[in-house]
Amino acid sequence: MLNEAFDSDLANIEKSVQAYVEIYPGAEPVSLEVTLLLVRAATLQSGALDRFFDSMGLDRTRGRYGVLRILYFADDKRMRQFEISSYMNVTSANVTYLVDGLEKEGLVSRLPDEFDRRVSWVVLSPAGARVCETLMPGMIDLAGRIMAGFSLDEKRQFRDFLLRLRLNALREQGIS
């Protein structure tokens, strides 16, 4: 079944690339194929993360997990909310929404900054730390399974390719 799904995905991507090239003869087919494969791989990885969270019996979104992970590894298990926003590359409103949900679950709390009333700290609670102590080893295992079959050198090369791709994507967004 896995091979059939893989073959079907690959066939659909190849058909899409052929369609592009037929209509736009100047299109570079390998760039198109890599881009389509990357999008599909990201979708599948997101699905694997969702399944992982479900298997752990945890009602977490990837965004909430991101906040928990950042706080878990932060100095003193706390960070200013605007720093979380910057670290995750999302809007302040998005972080506010995520932190609101985590706060309702008792996994984080907000503390006002003692010197600047405009700033609040988000602090990982003991309950949040316990959740992280369950999530982190599972995420390490999941990352290992997703990267199975790649040598250490191939993983490093893949990382370098993704960093270059990320830089190109940032440029396309007008970020220099």
C-alpha positions in Angstrom: 0.0 0.0 0.0 2.8 2.4 0.9 4.6 1.8 -2.5 1.3 2.3 -4.3 0.7 5.6 -2.6 4.3 6.6 -3.3 4.1 5.6 -7.0 0.8 7.4 -7.4 2.1 10.6 -5.8 5.2 10.5 -8.1 3.1 9.8 -11.2 0.8 12.8 -10.3 3.9 15.0 -9.9 5.4 13.9 -13.2 2.1 14.6 -14.9 2.0 18.1 -13.4 5.5 18.8 -14.5 4.7 17.6 -18.1 1.7 19.9 -18.2 3.8 22.9 -17.1 6.4 22.2 -19.7 3.9 21.7 -22.5 2.2 25.0 -21.8 5.4 26.9 -20.8 8.2 25.4 -22.9 10.8 27.5 -21.0 10.0 25.9 -17.7 12.8 24.0 -16.1 11.3 20.6 -15.2 13.6 19.6 -12.4 13.0 22.8 -10.5 9.3 22.2 -10.8 9.6 18.6 -9.8 11.7 19.4 -6.7 9.3 22.2 -5.7 6.3 19.9 -6.0 8.0 17.1 -4.1 9.0 19.5 -1.4 5.4 20.7 -1.0 4.2 17.1 -0.9 6.9 16.1 1.6 6.0 19.0 3.9 2.3 18.0 3.8 3.2 14.4 4.7 5.5 15.6 7.5 2.7 17.8 8.9 0.4 14.7 8.8 3.0 12.7 10.6 3.2 15.3 13.3 -0.6 15.4 13.7 -0.6 11.6 14.0 2.2 11.8 16.5 0.3 14.3 18.7 -2.8 12.1 18.5 -0.9 9.0 19.4 0.5 10.7 22.5 -3.1 11.6 23.5 -2.2 15.2 23.4 -4.4 17.9 21.9 -1.7 20.0 20.5 -1.4 21.9 17.3 2.0 22.3 15.7 1.9 26.0 16.8 1.3 25.2 20.4 4.0 22.6 20.3 6.3 25.2 18.9 5.6 27.6 21.8 6.1 24.7 24.4 9.4 23.6 22.7 10.8 27.2 22.7 9.9 27.7 26.3 11.2 24.3 27.4 14.6 25.1 26.0 14.7 28.8 27.0 16.7 30.1 29.9 14.6 29.8 33.0 11.8 28.2 30.9 10.5 31.7 30.0 10.6 34.2 27.2 9.0 37.5 26.3 6.0 37.1 24.0 7.5 39.2 21.2 10.6 37.0 21.3 8.5 33.9 20.8 6.8 35.7 17.8 10.2 36.4 16.3 11.6 33.0 17.0 8.6 31.3 15.4 8.4 33.8 12.5 4.7 34.4 13.1 2.7 37.5 14.1 2.2 38.7 17.6 -1.5 38.0 17.3 -0.8 34.4 16.4 1.4 34.0 19.5 -1.2 35.6 21.6 -3.8 33.1 20.4 -1.4 30.1 21.0 -0.5 31.3 24.4 -4.1 32.0 25.4 -4.9 28.3 24.6 -1.8 27.0 26.5 -2.6 29.3 29.4 -6.2 27.9 29.6 -4.7 24.4 29.8 -2.4 25.4 32.6 0.7 24.8 30.5 2.0 28.3 30.6 1.4 31.5 32.5 2.0 35.2 31.7 4.0 37.5 34.0 4.3 41.2 33.5 7.8 42.6 33.1 8.9 44.3 36.3 10.4 47.2 34.4 8.2 47.6 31.3 4.5 47.3 31.6 4.1 46.8 27.8 6.1 43.6 27.9 4.9 40.2 29.3 6.8 37.1 29.9 5.4 33.7 29.0 6.5 31.1 31.5 6.3 27.3 31.1 4.4 25.9 34.1 5.4 22.6 35.9 2.5 20.9 34.0 3.8 22.3 30.7 7.3 21.0 31.6 5.8 17.5 32.2 4.1 17.6 28.8 7.4 18.6 27.2 9.2 15.8 29.0 6.8 13.4 27.1 6.8 15.2 23.8 10.5 15.8 23.3 11.8 12.2 23.3 8.9 11.3 21.0 9.8 14.1 18.6 13.4 12.9 18.6 12.2 9.4 17.6 9.9 10.8 14.9 12.7 12.9 13.4 14.8 9.8 13.3 12.1 7.8 11.6 11.4 10.6 9.0 15.1 10.8 8.2 15.6 7.0 8.1 17.7 5.7 5.2 19.8 8.9 5.0 23.5 8.8 6.0 24.8 11.5 8.3 26.5 13.1 5.3 23.3 13.0 3.3 21.4 14.6 6.2 24.0 17.4 6.3 23.8 17.9 2.6 20.0 17.9 2.7 20.1 20.5 5.5 22.5 22.7 3.4 20.1 22.4 0.4 17.2 23.4 2.6 19.1 26.4 4.0 19.8 27.6 0.5 16.2 27.0 -0.5 15.0 29.0 2.5 17.3 31.9 1.6 15.9 32.0 -1.9 12.4 31.9 -0.5 13.2 34.8 1.8 14.5 36.8 -1.1 11.3 36.1 -3.0 9.4 37.6 -0.1 11.5 40.7 -0.4 13.5 39.9 2.7 17.2 40.6 2.3 
